[in-house]
């Protein structure tokens, strides 16, 4: 079960869980699928719709007081730059599916270890002084005023966000259950549109990473 703080009435999310995650290497079928999604993303990225969503996601983060600039841009903008530079990252079959759908749709997505949460998840704004480590070299992301998804025993530990997910929440080879959260603005994206992208991501992970 997921709860969203009342002050985030401008945010909508799509959430799904998958059990039985595989950690086998990528297959030629996945490679072909990712390449196809990247080709589609390059075409869609040149459209007014994709650019409008980019601006809408930035506006979504600004509403809480966060500044999405520099290294704190929404995750899909980093992926879009990699796409432009022909350096699209390949990490893990499930993560590859997420990255492909995120850059094609133009919205940020978290993929987190379901077992890092209690029965409930809470989405709220980060508090002053909150931060978490987001990579293996120990770099930290300042979470103040950023939309964060929280878990842990008290449902208050930030584990993911539309910018970067925490090392404590990211998947590794020991993880078998995952939860994915797609973040989008209420005012410019329909619930049906968001659910369609969630279903596409869920289907691809089930096909290539379970």
N, C-alpha and C positions, 0 to 999 in steps of 0.2 A: 504494500500500500504506500502511496506517495501523497504527501501533503505539500501545498504551496502556501506560503504566508500571504495573508490578505492584501498586504501592500504591493504584492506582485501581480495585481489583477491585469496587467498589461502583457503578461507572459503566458504562453501556452506550451505544453510539452506533450510528446508522445513517448511512451515508455513500454518496453517489453523485456522479458527475460528469456534466456536460453540456457538449458542444462546440457551437459555432455560435450563441452568444448573440446575440440581436438587440437593438438599441437604438432601435427604432421607438417612437413614442408609444403610449400605451394605446389600446385599441379599445373600442367599446361592449360587445362580448362580454366582455372582461376586466372592465370596470366592473360589469357585471351579475353576473359570477361573484364578484368581491370583495364586492359588496353582499350576495349570498346567504351567503357565508362569515361575514360580520360578523353577519348576523341569526342564523345558527346558533350563532356564538360567544356572542352575548348570552344565548341560551337555555341553552347548555351551561355558561356561566360561573356561572349560578345554581344549578347542581347540586352535590351533595356530591362527585362524582367530580372535577370541575374544581378545586374548592377543595383536595381531597386531593392532587392532583398539584402544585398550587402549593406546598403545604407540603412535599411530598416533594422538589421541586426545590430549595427553600431548604435543606432538610436535607442534600441531596446536596452543595451548596456548602460548608456548615458542616463537613462531615466532614473536609475538608482544612484547616480552620482559617480559611476566609474568612468574612467577615461580610456577608451579602447584605442590606444596608439602605441607606437614603438613595438616592444616585445609583448605588449598586452593586447594585441589585436585578436579578434575572434579566430578560432582555430582554422576555419575553412579559408581564411585569407592567406595564411601561411601555405596551405596546400595549393591554393590557386597560383601563388608565386612559384612554387616548385613545378607546377604544371607548365607554366610559361617558360621555365628554364630547362624543361625536359629532364627534371630530376625528381619525378614523383616517387615518394618513399615507399618501399616495400618492407614491411616489418614482421608481420604475422598474418596468416590467412584471414582471421577475423578482423584484425585492425586494417588490413588492406581493403576489405569490403567496406568498412566504416569510412575510411578516407575517400574512397571512390564515390560513395553516395554523398558524403558531406560536400566535396568540392563540386559535384554535379548539381546538387540541390541549392547550394549556396547558404546552407545553415550549419551551425556548429552542433556536434554530437559528442556525448560522453559515452565511453565504454568502460565499465567498472566491475570489479570483483563483487559479485552479489553477496558473498560471505563476509564482506567488510561491513555490511549493513545489518541492523537488527530487522525486525519484521516490517518496520516503517522507514521511509525515507522522507526527509524534509528539505524543501527548497526555500532558501531565504537569501537575504543580502548578507555579505560578509561584514563582520564587525571590526571596529578599529583595533589594530594590533594583530589581527588574524592573518596567517600566511600558511603556505605549505610548500614542501619540496616537490618539484615537478620533474626533475630529471636525475640521472644517476650520479651527476657531479655535484649535487647538492644545491643547485640554484633554487631560489624561493620566489613564489608569486605572492604579491601583496593582495589580499582578498577584500580589503575594505570597500564596501559598496558594490562588490561584484556578486552576481548571481552565483550561488554555490549550492550543490546538492550534498546533503549531510547524512551521515549514518553513525555507526558505532553504537555502543551500548546505551548512550543517552540521546541518540539521534541528533547530536549537535556537532559532530566532528566533520568538518568540510573534507570531502573526498574528490569532488569534481566540479567543473565549471565550463562555460562556453569558450573559455580561453585556453586553458590547459588543465588536464587532470592531474591529481596528486600521485606520487609514487606509492603511497599507502593504498590507493584505490585501483591503480592500473593492473592489468592482467599480466601474469607470468606463466611459466610452464606448469605451475602447481594449481592453477585456477581451472575449475570445471564448470562453474556457474557464472554467468555474466548478466548485467543489466545495462541496457542502452537507453539514453535519454536524449531526445531530439528537442532542441530549444528553438522557439520561433515567436515573433511578435503577434499578439492577438489581432492588431488592427490591420495588418497587411497580408496575413496568410490564413487561409481557411483551414479548419480542423480536418476536412476531408483531404486536402492537399498534403497536410503534414502526415496524416495516417498512411497515405499512399507511399510516401518515402520511407516511413517506418516499416511498412510491410515489405518493400523492396529490399531494405537492409536486412531485415529478419530472414527473408527467404534466401538471400545470398549467403549469409553466415551459416544457415542450416545446410545449404548445398555444399559449400566449400570448406567449412571449418568445424563440422561436427562428425 
